[in-house]
Amino acid sequence: MHVLRGHGQITEINVAETTKEIRRALLDADVNFKIAKEFTNTVKEKAIGQNVLTTLQPGQLLTKIVKDELTQLMGGEAEGVDLQGSPAVILMSGLQGSGKTTFSGKLANFLKSKKTKNPLLVACDVYRPAAIDQLHVVGDQIGVPVFSDKEVKDPVQLAKAGVAHAKQNGHNVVIIDTAGRLAVDEQMMTEISNIRDAVSPGEILFVVDAMTGQDAVNTAKAFNDVLDFDGVVLTKLDGDTRGGAAISIKSVVDKPIKFIGTGEKMEAIDVFHPSRMADRILG
Ligand code: GDP
């Protein structure tokens, strides 16, 4: 953000110019308009109130204020997933195509690399046999077993059977991949909340494609209203998207973003770092 590198004092005039630039950068990064406006107002107030007698140049000071505020907005330090419970149950939610199945594999792989974890993947998409096959492909790639049963058409029964299978076979983590649809619909929401009620997951993750911009926020809200999920996974951050959805989602649902997906490979998973995302959003 070149405009912040100028010298001189922080005055109302140059703050006003600068905040306009910040707002533009946020909008370019796909941050919701209202949130971008609120954010720049906060920065403006903080900047004008700052004592310029610091070791930083005014430009640097503004940059720091913007970065700190953005980081804070996205939620402090990265948080892990709840792995208590025997087995610990992690329920994945999200629309079809968001990257749920891929991320289920990535998370299993990530947890498996911590030697004390022995995950089981459970395929609960009873509508698309191809989705079950896909989870098996993923499981084979990372050497993690997959529980599925194409004969069973009740996802609640499948989820319960998956958890029972994990208990019997010494798996201390179960990751349940659920069916997604192309848009939010009532049947999907009822189904996933029934699964939740049946298996009481310690962690419910909502997976969302970072490239879907404003839609990502609406979808997050719809899922959170029903599921009250614990955290967000932002996928496809390897693309051109600047990731403004991170800010919008955090502002709207107030749930931590826990992981990001940065590619199709099983290793393309990262714990979410708010300050790194702030840098990316600011461009
Ligand atoms: P699901 O329908 O929610 O289970 O989504 P999938 O896991 O099948 O993912 C949909 C598509 O997105 C697949 O082609 C994946 O390879 C791809 N995908 C998933 N995560 C990422 C990611 O982080 N980056 C990229 N570039 N592609 C991804």
py3Dmol code that shows the C-alpha trace and the ligand (Angstrom):
import py3Dmol

protein = """\
ATOM      1  CA  MET A   1       0.000   0.000   0.000  1.00  0.00           C
ATOM      2  CA  HIS A   2       2.273   2.694  -1.357  1.00  0.00           C
ATOM      3  CA  VAL A   3       0.194   5.657  -0.152  1.00  0.00           C
ATOM      4  CA  LEU A   4       1.054   4.773   3.414  1.00  0.00           C
ATOM      5  CA  ARG A   5       4.754   5.120   2.862  1.00  0.00           C
ATOM      6  CA  GLY A   6       4.753   8.885   2.552  1.00  0.00           C
ATOM      7  CA  HIS A   7       6.259  11.156   5.143  1.00  0.00           C
ATOM      8  CA  GLY A   8       4.809  14.072   7.025  1.00  0.00           C
ATOM      9  CA  GLN A   9       2.483  14.352   9.921  1.00  0.00           C
ATOM     10  CA  ILE A  10      -0.701  12.423  10.423  1.00  0.00           C
ATOM     11  CA  THR A  11      -3.278  15.093   9.830  1.00  0.00           C
ATOM     12  CA  GLU A  12      -6.951  14.792   9.153  1.00  0.00           C
ATOM     13  CA  ILE A  13      -6.325  15.543   5.508  1.00  0.00           C
ATOM     14  CA  ASN A  14      -3.774  12.842   4.811  1.00  0.00           C
ATOM     15  CA  VAL A  15      -5.658  10.360   6.950  1.00  0.00           C
ATOM     16  CA  ALA A  16      -8.773  10.991   4.905  1.00  0.00           C
ATOM     17  CA  GLU A  17      -6.825  10.392   1.687  1.00  0.00           C
ATOM     18  CA  THR A  18      -5.185   7.331   3.045  1.00  0.00           C
ATOM     19  CA  THR A  19      -8.334   5.762   4.389  1.00  0.00           C
ATOM     20  CA  LYS A  20      -9.890   6.140   0.981  1.00  0.00           C
ATOM     21  CA  GLU A  21      -7.020   4.086  -0.407  1.00  0.00           C
ATOM     22  CA  ILE A  22      -7.407   1.514   2.334  1.00  0.00           C
ATOM     23  CA  ARG A  23     -11.089   1.202   1.616  1.00  0.00           C
ATOM     24  CA  ARG A  24     -10.335   0.673  -2.047  1.00  0.00           C
ATOM     25  CA  ALA A  25      -7.796  -2.029  -1.197  1.00  0.00           C
ATOM     26  CA  LEU A  26     -10.340  -3.774   1.028  1.00  0.00           C
ATOM     27  CA  LEU A  27     -13.050  -3.621  -1.609  1.00  0.00           C
ATOM     28  CA  ASP A  28     -10.595  -4.932  -4.198  1.00  0.00           C
ATOM     29  CA  ALA A  29      -9.907  -7.811  -1.845  1.00  0.00           C
ATOM     30  CA  ASP A  30     -13.648  -8.550  -1.785  1.00  0.00           C
ATOM     31  CA  VAL A  31     -14.378  -7.279   1.687  1.00  0.00           C
ATOM     32  CA  ASN A  32     -18.021  -6.421   2.220  1.00  0.00           C
ATOM     33  CA  PHE A  33     -18.686  -2.699   1.650  1.00  0.00           C
ATOM     34  CA  LYS A  34     -20.200  -2.029   5.056  1.00  0.00           C
ATOM     35  CA  ILE A  35     -17.371  -3.787   6.848  1.00  0.00           C
ATOM     36  CA  ALA A  36     -14.754  -1.926   4.819  1.00  0.00           C
ATOM     37  CA  LYS A  37     -16.416   1.347   5.740  1.00  0.00           C
ATOM     38  CA  GLU A  38     -16.563   0.546   9.437  1.00  0.00           C
ATOM     39  CA  PHE A  39     -12.979  -0.582   9.352  1.00  0.00           C
ATOM     40  CA  THR A  40     -11.678   2.586   7.734  1.00  0.00           C
ATOM     41  CA  ASN A  41     -13.618   4.693  10.219  1.00  0.00           C
ATOM     42  CA  THR A  42     -11.957   2.884  13.100  1.00  0.00           C
ATOM     43  CA  VAL A  43      -8.543   3.377  11.538  1.00  0.00           C
ATOM     44  CA  LYS A  44      -9.291   7.032  10.944  1.00  0.00           C
ATOM     45  CA  GLU A  45     -10.207   7.626  14.578  1.00  0.00           C
ATOM     46  CA  LYS A  46      -7.168   5.782  15.869  1.00  0.00           C
ATOM     47  CA  ALA A  47      -4.786   7.507  13.481  1.00  0.00           C
ATOM     48  CA  ILE A  48      -5.942  11.007  14.193  1.00  0.00           C
ATOM     49  CA  GLY A  49      -5.716  10.388  17.906  1.00  0.00           C
ATOM     50  CA  GLN A  50      -2.130   9.136  17.638  1.00  0.00           C
ATOM     51  CA  ASN A  51       0.749  11.024  19.135  1.00  0.00           C
ATOM     52  CA  VAL A  52       3.171  11.470  16.247  1.00  0.00           C
ATOM     53  CA  LEU A  53       6.107  11.742  18.606  1.00  0.00           C
ATOM     54  CA  THR A  54       6.973   8.089  18.199  1.00  0.00           C
ATOM     55  CA  THR A  55       9.955   6.445  16.644  1.00  0.00           C
ATOM     56  CA  LEU A  56       7.847   5.603  13.613  1.00  0.00           C
ATOM     57  CA  GLN A  57       7.283   7.845  10.640  1.00  0.00           C
ATOM     58  CA  PRO A  58       3.630   8.825  10.246  1.00  0.00           C
ATOM     59  CA  GLY A  59       3.357   6.623   7.165  1.00  0.00           C
ATOM     60  CA  GLN A  60       4.748   3.649   9.037  1.00  0.00           C
ATOM     61  CA  LEU A  61       2.488   4.412  11.949  1.00  0.00           C
ATOM     62  CA  LEU A  62      -0.580   4.345   9.722  1.00  0.00           C
ATOM     63  CA  THR A  63       0.551   1.097   8.142  1.00  0.00           C
ATOM     64  CA  LYS A  64       0.952  -0.384  11.582  1.00  0.00           C
ATOM     65  CA  ILE A  65      -2.478   0.790  12.711  1.00  0.00           C
ATOM     66  CA  VAL A  66      -4.102  -0.684   9.605  1.00  0.00           C
ATOM     67  CA  LYS A  67      -2.257  -3.975   9.911  1.00  0.00           C
ATOM     68  CA  ASP A  68      -2.947  -4.303  13.653  1.00  0.00           C
ATOM     69  CA  GLU A  69      -6.611  -3.518  13.218  1.00  0.00           C
ATOM     70  CA  LEU A  70      -7.001  -5.987  10.361  1.00  0.00           C
ATOM     71  CA  THR A  71      -5.195  -8.678  12.302  1.00  0.00           C
ATOM     72  CA  GLN A  72      -7.353  -8.088  15.332  1.00  0.00           C
ATOM     73  CA  LEU A  73     -10.490  -8.095  13.221  1.00  0.00           C
ATOM     74  CA  MET A  74      -9.613 -11.539  11.905  1.00  0.00           C
ATOM     75  CA  GLY A  75      -9.153 -12.867  15.380  1.00  0.00           C
ATOM     76  CA  GLY A  76      -5.892 -12.943  17.277  1.00  0.00           C
ATOM     77  CA  GLU A  77      -3.727 -16.029  17.265  1.00  0.00           C
ATOM     78  CA  ALA A  78      -4.525 -19.205  15.399  1.00  0.00           C
ATOM     79  CA  GLU A  79      -6.603 -21.738  17.288  1.00  0.00           C
ATOM     80  CA  GLY A  80      -6.462 -25.503  16.924  1.00  0.00           C
ATOM     81  CA  VAL A  81      -9.310 -27.982  16.756  1.00  0.00           C
ATOM     82  CA  ASP A  82     -10.856 -29.670  19.768  1.00  0.00           C
ATOM     83  CA  LEU A  83      -9.328 -33.128  19.940  1.00  0.00           C
ATOM     84  CA  GLN A  84     -10.784 -34.211  23.250  1.00  0.00           C
ATOM     85  CA  GLY A  85     -13.196 -37.095  23.372  1.00  0.00           C
ATOM     86  CA  SER A  86     -12.517 -40.694  22.555  1.00  0.00           C
ATOM     87  CA  PRO A  87     -12.729 -40.616  19.723  1.00  0.00           C
ATOM     88  CA  ALA A  88     -12.647 -36.888  18.998  1.00  0.00           C
ATOM     89  CA  VAL A  89     -15.314 -36.229  16.372  1.00  0.00           C
ATOM     90  CA  ILE A  90     -14.865 -33.526  13.746  1.00  0.00           C
ATOM     91  CA  LEU A  91     -17.838 -32.737  11.517  1.00  0.00           C
ATOM     92  CA  MET A  92     -17.256 -31.040   8.185  1.00  0.00           C
ATOM     93  CA  SER A  93     -19.922 -28.797   6.697  1.00  0.00           C
ATOM     94  CA  GLY A  94     -20.176 -26.639   3.604  1.00  0.00           C
ATOM     95  CA  LEU A  95     -21.522 -26.453   0.094  1.00  0.00           C
ATOM     96  CA  GLN A  96     -20.671 -28.931  -2.628  1.00  0.00           C
ATOM     97  CA  GLY A  97     -17.456 -27.892  -4.325  1.00  0.00           C
ATOM     98  CA  SER A  98     -16.216 -25.857  -1.378  1.00  0.00           C
ATOM     99  CA  GLY A  99     -13.388 -28.308  -0.846  1.00  0.00           C
ATOM    100  CA  LYS A 100     -14.819 -30.343   2.047  1.00  0.00           C
ATOM    101  CA  THR A 101     -13.646 -33.750   0.897  1.00  0.00           C
ATOM    102  CA  THR A 102     -10.213 -32.474  -0.026  1.00  0.00           C
ATOM    103  CA  PHE A 103      -9.914 -30.687   3.288  1.00  0.00           C
ATOM    104  CA  SER A 104     -11.096 -33.737   5.245  1.00  0.00           C
ATOM    105  CA  GLY A 105      -8.129 -35.564   3.741  1.00  0.00           C
ATOM    106  CA  LYS A 106      -5.751 -32.695   4.407  1.00  0.00           C
ATOM    107  CA  LEU A 107      -6.827 -32.489   8.030  1.00  0.00           C
ATOM    108  CA  ALA A 108      -6.525 -36.250   8.491  1.00  0.00           C
ATOM    109  CA  ASN A 109      -3.052 -36.100   6.998  1.00  0.00           C
ATOM    110  CA  PHE A 110      -2.122 -33.121   9.168  1.00  0.00           C
ATOM    111  CA  LEU A 111      -3.319 -34.873  12.330  1.00  0.00           C
ATOM    112  CA  LYS A 112      -1.699 -38.148  11.354  1.00  0.00           C
ATOM    113  CA  SER A 113       1.640 -36.378  11.146  1.00  0.00           C
ATOM    114  CA  LYS A 114       1.269 -35.742  14.865  1.00  0.00           C
ATOM    115  CA  LYS A 115       2.234 -39.241  15.829  1.00  0.00           C
ATOM    116  CA  THR A 116      -0.369 -39.640  18.562  1.00  0.00           C
ATOM    117  CA  LYS A 117      -3.317 -39.276  16.181  1.00  0.00           C
ATOM    118  CA  ASN A 118      -4.817 -42.149  14.266  1.00  0.00           C
ATOM    119  CA  PRO A 119      -7.692 -40.676  12.248  1.00  0.00           C
ATOM    120  CA  LEU A 120     -10.583 -42.351  10.483  1.00  0.00           C
ATOM    121  CA  LEU A 121     -12.422 -40.662   7.609  1.00  0.00           C
ATOM    122  CA  VAL A 122     -16.165 -41.285   7.358  1.00  0.00           C
ATOM    123  CA  ALA A 123     -18.050 -40.785   4.078  1.00  0.00           C
ATOM    124  CA  CYS A 124     -21.569 -39.553   4.742  1.00  0.00           C
ATOM    125  CA  ASP A 125     -22.606 -38.330   1.318  1.00  0.00           C
ATOM    126  CA  VAL A 126     -25.380 -40.803   0.541  1.00  0.00           C
ATOM    127  CA  TYR A 127     -26.451 -38.982  -2.619  1.00  0.00           C
ATOM    128  CA  ARG A 128     -23.296 -39.047  -4.669  1.00  0.00           C
ATOM    129  CA  PRO A 129     -21.481 -42.377  -4.884  1.00  0.00           C
ATOM    130  CA  ALA A 130     -18.682 -40.459  -6.637  1.00  0.00           C
ATOM    131  CA  ALA A 131     -18.139 -38.422  -3.486  1.00  0.00           C
ATOM    132  CA  ILE A 132     -17.646 -41.615  -1.485  1.00  0.00           C
ATOM    133  CA  ASP A 133     -15.172 -42.884  -4.080  1.00  0.00           C
ATOM    134  CA  GLN A 134     -13.367 -39.547  -3.954  1.00  0.00           C
ATOM    135  CA  LEU A 135     -12.894 -39.836  -0.186  1.00  0.00           C
ATOM    136  CA  HIS A 136     -11.473 -43.340  -0.690  1.00  0.00           C
ATOM    137  CA  VAL A 137      -9.002 -41.981  -3.235  1.00  0.00           C
ATOM    138  CA  VAL A 138      -7.972 -39.287  -0.767  1.00  0.00           C
ATOM    139  CA  GLY A 139      -7.692 -41.823   2.072  1.00  0.00           C
ATOM    140  CA  ASP A 140      -5.513 -44.107  -0.048  1.00  0.00           C
ATOM    141  CA  GLN A 141      -3.220 -41.202  -0.919  1.00  0.00           C
ATOM    142  CA  ILE A 142      -2.512 -40.373   2.701  1.00  0.00           C
ATOM    143  CA  GLY A 143      -2.772 -43.861   4.164  1.00  0.00           C
ATOM    144  CA  VAL A 144      -5.828 -43.117   6.295  1.00  0.00           C
ATOM    145  CA  PRO A 145      -8.707 -45.624   6.380  1.00  0.00           C
ATOM    146  CA  VAL A 146     -12.126 -44.569   5.145  1.00  0.00           C
ATOM    147  CA  PHE A 147     -15.390 -45.878   6.555  1.00  0.00           C
ATOM    148  CA  SER A 148     -18.250 -46.012   4.049  1.00  0.00           C
ATOM    149  CA  ASP A 149     -21.256 -48.145   3.185  1.00  0.00           C
ATOM    150  CA  LYS A 150     -23.000 -47.518  -0.114  1.00  0.00           C
ATOM    151  CA  GLU A 151     -25.919 -49.688   0.970  1.00  0.00           C
ATOM    152  CA  VAL A 152     -26.835 -47.333   3.793  1.00  0.00           C
ATOM    153  CA  LYS A 153     -28.926 -44.387   2.661  1.00  0.00           C
ATOM    154  CA  ASP A 154     -29.322 -42.713   6.031  1.00  0.00           C
ATOM    155  CA  PRO A 155     -26.455 -40.317   6.765  1.00  0.00           C
ATOM    156  CA  VAL A 156     -27.195 -40.265  10.495  1.00  0.00           C
ATOM    157  CA  GLN A 157     -26.933 -44.028  10.688  1.00  0.00           C
ATOM    158  CA  LEU A 158     -23.697 -43.880   8.674  1.00  0.00           C
ATOM    159  CA  ALA A 159     -22.153 -41.251  10.916  1.00  0.00           C
ATOM    160  CA  LYS A 160     -23.002 -43.268  14.018  1.00  0.00           C
ATOM    161  CA  ALA A 161     -21.654 -46.441  12.462  1.00  0.00           C
ATOM    162  CA  GLY A 162     -18.468 -44.567  11.547  1.00  0.00           C
ATOM    163  CA  VAL A 163     -17.906 -43.431  15.110  1.00  0.00           C
ATOM    164  CA  ALA A 164     -18.610 -46.937  16.418  1.00  0.00           C
ATOM    165  CA  HIS A 165     -16.160 -48.343  13.868  1.00  0.00           C
ATOM    166  CA  ALA A 166     -13.521 -45.862  15.071  1.00  0.00           C
ATOM    167  CA  LYS A 167     -14.026 -46.938  18.678  1.00  0.00           C
ATOM    168  CA  GLN A 168     -13.722 -50.603  17.805  1.00  0.00           C
ATOM    169  CA  ASN A 169     -10.610 -50.080  15.735  1.00  0.00           C
ATOM    170  CA  GLY A 170      -8.626 -47.768  17.951  1.00  0.00           C
ATOM    171  CA  HIS A 171      -9.032 -44.525  16.001  1.00  0.00           C
ATOM    172  CA  ASN A 172      -8.817 -41.524  18.300  1.00  0.00           C
ATOM    173  CA  VAL A 173     -10.067 -38.999  15.717  1.00  0.00           C
ATOM    174  CA  VAL A 174     -13.036 -39.308  13.360  1.00  0.00           C
ATOM    175  CA  ILE A 175     -13.514 -36.848  10.517  1.00  0.00           C
ATOM    176  CA  ILE A 176     -17.008 -36.947   9.048  1.00  0.00           C
ATOM    177  CA  ASP A 177     -17.341 -35.682   5.489  1.00  0.00           C
ATOM    178  CA  THR A 178     -20.947 -34.752   4.800  1.00  0.00           C
ATOM    179  CA  ALA A 179     -23.002 -34.130   1.668  1.00  0.00           C
ATOM    180  CA  GLY A 180     -23.071 -30.610   0.358  1.00  0.00           C
ATOM    181  CA  ARG A 181     -25.402 -29.068  -2.151  1.00  0.00           C
ATOM    182  CA  LEU A 182     -24.805 -26.330  -4.651  1.00  0.00           C
ATOM    183  CA  ALA A 183     -26.816 -23.848  -2.605  1.00  0.00           C
ATOM    184  CA  VAL A 184     -28.080 -23.689   0.941  1.00  0.00           C
ATOM    185  CA  ASP A 185     -31.285 -25.694   1.298  1.00  0.00           C
ATOM    186  CA  GLU A 186     -33.414 -26.782   4.181  1.00  0.00           C
ATOM    187  CA  GLN A 187     -32.998 -30.500   3.660  1.00  0.00           C
ATOM    188  CA  MET A 188     -29.213 -30.240   3.807  1.00  0.00           C
ATOM    189  CA  MET A 189     -29.395 -28.167   6.970  1.00  0.00           C
ATOM    190  CA  THR A 190     -31.791 -30.589   8.636  1.00  0.00           C
ATOM    191  CA  GLU A 191     -29.627 -33.504   7.660  1.00  0.00           C
ATOM    192  CA  ILE A 192     -26.399 -32.080   8.980  1.00  0.00           C
ATOM    193  CA  SER A 193     -27.972 -30.936  12.219  1.00  0.00           C
ATOM    194  CA  ASN A 194     -29.373 -34.454  12.675  1.00  0.00           C
ATOM    195  CA  ILE A 195     -25.862 -35.831  12.197  1.00  0.00           C
ATOM    196  CA  ARG A 196     -24.559 -33.348  14.720  1.00  0.00           C
ATOM    197  CA  ASP A 197     -27.198 -34.337  17.264  1.00  0.00           C
ATOM    198  CA  ALA A 198     -26.432 -38.020  16.751  1.00  0.00           C
ATOM    199  CA  VAL A 199     -22.640 -37.906  17.105  1.00  0.00           C
ATOM    200  CA  SER A 200     -22.057 -34.748  19.228  1.00  0.00           C
ATOM    201  CA  PRO A 201     -18.888 -33.557  17.492  1.00  0.00           C
ATOM    202  CA  GLY A 202     -16.337 -31.683  19.584  1.00  0.00           C
ATOM    203  CA  GLU A 203     -15.565 -29.628  16.510  1.00  0.00           C
ATOM    204  CA  ILE A 204     -17.769 -28.505  13.636  1.00  0.00           C
ATOM    205  CA  LEU A 205     -15.847 -26.928  10.788  1.00  0.00           C
ATOM    206  CA  PHE A 206     -17.424 -24.904   8.021  1.00  0.00           C
ATOM    207  CA  VAL A 207     -15.531 -25.104   4.732  1.00  0.00           C
ATOM    208  CA  VAL A 208     -15.867 -22.278   2.249  1.00  0.00           C
ATOM    209  CA  ASP A 209     -14.293 -21.394  -1.068  1.00  0.00           C
ATOM    210  CA  ALA A 210     -12.462 -18.084  -0.624  1.00  0.00           C
ATOM    211  CA  MET A 211     -13.064 -17.268  -4.264  1.00  0.00           C
ATOM    212  CA  THR A 212     -16.828 -17.007  -3.826  1.00  0.00           C
ATOM    213  CA  GLY A 213     -16.585 -13.507  -2.335  1.00  0.00           C
ATOM    214  CA  GLN A 214     -19.839 -12.153  -0.954  1.00  0.00           C
ATOM    215  CA  ASP A 215     -21.618 -15.479  -1.366  1.00  0.00           C
ATOM    216  CA  ALA A 216     -19.140 -16.945   1.083  1.00  0.00           C
ATOM    217  CA  VAL A 217     -20.458 -14.611   3.767  1.00  0.00           C
ATOM    218  CA  ASN A 218     -24.108 -15.462   3.137  1.00  0.00           C
ATOM    219  CA  THR A 219     -23.358 -19.172   3.142  1.00  0.00           C
ATOM    220  CA  ALA A 220     -21.358 -18.862   6.356  1.00  0.00           C
ATOM    221  CA  LYS A 221     -24.241 -17.091   8.020  1.00  0.00           C
ATOM    222  CA  ALA A 222     -26.784 -19.688   6.889  1.00  0.00           C
ATOM    223  CA  PHE A 223     -24.666 -22.575   8.182  1.00  0.00           C
ATOM    224  CA  ASN A 224     -23.818 -20.834  11.416  1.00  0.00           C
ATOM    225  CA  ASP A 225     -27.449 -20.017  12.145  1.00  0.00           C
ATOM    226  CA  VAL A 226     -28.246 -23.718  12.043  1.00  0.00           C
ATOM    227  CA  LEU A 227     -25.049 -25.356  13.256  1.00  0.00           C
ATOM    228  CA  ASP A 228     -23.351 -22.777  15.448  1.00  0.00           C
ATOM    229  CA  PHE A 229     -20.073 -24.122  14.066  1.00  0.00           C
ATOM    230  CA  ASP A 230     -16.717 -23.807  15.825  1.00  0.00           C
ATOM    231  CA  GLY A 231     -14.463 -22.629  13.069  1.00  0.00           C
ATOM    232  CA  VAL A 232     -14.017 -21.802   9.423  1.00  0.00           C
ATOM    233  CA  VAL A 233     -11.773 -23.327   6.774  1.00  0.00           C
ATOM    234  CA  LEU A 234     -11.029 -21.001   3.893  1.00  0.00           C
ATOM    235  CA  THR A 235     -10.050 -22.969   0.805  1.00  0.00           C
ATOM    236  CA  LYS A 236      -8.555 -22.115  -2.594  1.00  0.00           C
ATOM    237  CA  LEU A 237      -6.383 -19.327  -1.323  1.00  0.00           C
ATOM    238  CA  ASP A 238      -3.783 -20.378  -3.875  1.00  0.00           C
ATOM    239  CA  GLY A 239      -5.806 -18.595  -6.544  1.00  0.00           C
ATOM    240  CA  ASP A 240      -5.899 -14.913  -7.354  1.00  0.00           C
ATOM    241  CA  THR A 241      -8.262 -14.086  -4.544  1.00  0.00           C
ATOM    242  CA  ARG A 242      -6.901 -11.731  -1.930  1.00  0.00           C
ATOM    243  CA  GLY A 243      -8.988 -13.351   0.770  1.00  0.00           C
ATOM    244  CA  GLY A 244     -11.212 -10.495   1.867  1.00  0.00           C
ATOM    245  CA  ALA A 245     -13.845 -13.145   2.626  1.00  0.00           C
ATOM    246  CA  ALA A 246     -11.835 -13.872   5.778  1.00  0.00           C
ATOM    247  CA  ILE A 247     -12.668 -10.469   7.197  1.00  0.00           C
ATOM    248  CA  SER A 248     -16.275 -10.458   6.115  1.00  0.00           C
ATOM    249  CA  ILE A 249     -16.976 -13.939   7.457  1.00  0.00           C
ATOM    250  CA  LYS A 250     -15.276 -13.222  10.752  1.00  0.00           C
ATOM    251  CA  SER A 251     -17.237  -9.992  11.133  1.00  0.00           C
ATOM    252  CA  VAL A 252     -20.579 -11.598  10.321  1.00  0.00           C
ATOM    253  CA  VAL A 253     -20.412 -14.913  12.183  1.00  0.00           C
ATOM    254  CA  ASP A 254     -17.704 -14.085  14.726  1.00  0.00           C
ATOM    255  CA  LYS A 255     -16.108 -17.519  14.555  1.00  0.00           C
ATOM    256  CA  PRO A 256     -12.389 -18.115  14.182  1.00  0.00           C
ATOM    257  CA  ILE A 257     -10.860 -19.008  10.867  1.00  0.00           C
ATOM    258  CA  LYS A 258      -8.788 -22.027  11.750  1.00  0.00           C
ATOM    259  CA  PHE A 259      -7.233 -23.340   8.568  1.00  0.00           C
ATOM    260  CA  ILE A 260      -6.649 -22.355   4.992  1.00  0.00           C
ATOM    261  CA  GLY A 261      -6.392 -24.505   1.898  1.00  0.00           C
ATOM    262  CA  THR A 262      -3.738 -23.502  -0.587  1.00  0.00           C
ATOM    263  CA  GLY A 263      -3.931 -26.123  -3.310  1.00  0.00           C
ATOM    264  CA  GLU A 264      -5.335 -29.459  -4.380  1.00  0.00           C
ATOM    265  CA  LYS A 265      -2.556 -31.562  -2.867  1.00  0.00           C
ATOM    266  CA  MET A 266      -2.885 -33.138   0.556  1.00  0.00           C
ATOM    267  CA  GLU A 267      -0.022 -31.058   1.915  1.00  0.00           C
ATOM    268  CA  ALA A 268      -1.663 -27.761   0.907  1.00  0.00           C
ATOM    269  CA  ILE A 269      -3.046 -26.940   4.343  1.00  0.00           C
ATOM    270  CA  ASP A 270      -1.988 -24.176   6.685  1.00  0.00           C
ATOM    271  CA  VAL A 271      -3.025 -23.015  10.096  1.00  0.00           C
ATOM    272  CA  PHE A 272      -4.630 -19.592   9.711  1.00  0.00           C
ATOM    273  CA  HIS A 273      -2.402 -16.648  10.606  1.00  0.00           C
ATOM    274  CA  PRO A 274      -4.335 -13.375  10.850  1.00  0.00           C
ATOM    275  CA  SER A 275      -1.278 -11.184  10.341  1.00  0.00           C
ATOM    276  CA  ARG A 276      -0.239 -13.023   7.175  1.00  0.00           C
ATOM    277  CA  MET A 277      -3.772 -12.692   5.863  1.00  0.00           C
ATOM    278  CA  ALA A 278      -3.734  -8.982   6.672  1.00  0.00           C
ATOM    279  CA  ASP A 279      -0.611  -8.598   4.524  1.00  0.00           C
ATOM    280  CA  ARG A 280      -2.270 -10.484   1.702  1.00  0.00           C
ATOM    281  CA  ILE A 281      -5.448  -8.430   1.858  1.00  0.00           C
ATOM    282  CA  LEU A 282      -3.516  -5.168   1.880  1.00  0.00           C
ATOM    283  CA  GLY A 283      -1.646  -6.382  -1.197  1.00  0.00           C
TER     284      GLY A 283
END
"""
ligand_1 = """\
28
GDP
P -16.541 -30.832 -1.820
O -17.628 -31.016 -2.845
O -16.855 -29.741 -0.855
O -16.181 -32.100 -1.121
O -15.260 -30.316 -2.602
P -13.979 -31.089 -3.129
O -13.087 -31.459 -2.009
O -14.396 -32.187 -4.046
O -13.244 -29.923 -3.932
C -13.801 -29.351 -5.100
C -12.667 -28.999 -6.056
O -11.861 -27.997 -5.482
C -11.742 -30.162 -6.348
O -11.384 -30.110 -7.712
C -10.540 -29.922 -5.463
O -9.363 -30.448 -5.975
C -10.506 -28.407 -5.435
N -9.888 -27.852 -4.214
C -10.163 -28.127 -2.923
N -9.409 -27.380 -2.096
C -8.631 -26.597 -2.868
C -7.624 -25.589 -2.623
O -7.297 -25.229 -1.464
N -7.071 -25.011 -3.716
C -7.406 -25.369 -5.003
N -6.811 -24.755 -6.006
N -8.342 -26.288 -5.262
C -8.930 -26.905 -4.228
"""
view = py3Dmol.view(width=600, height=400)
view.addModel(protein, "pdb")
view.setStyle({"model": 0}, {"cartoon": {"style": "trace"}})
view.addModel(ligand_1, "xyz")
view.setStyle({"model": 1}, {"stick": {}})
view.zoomTo()
view.show()
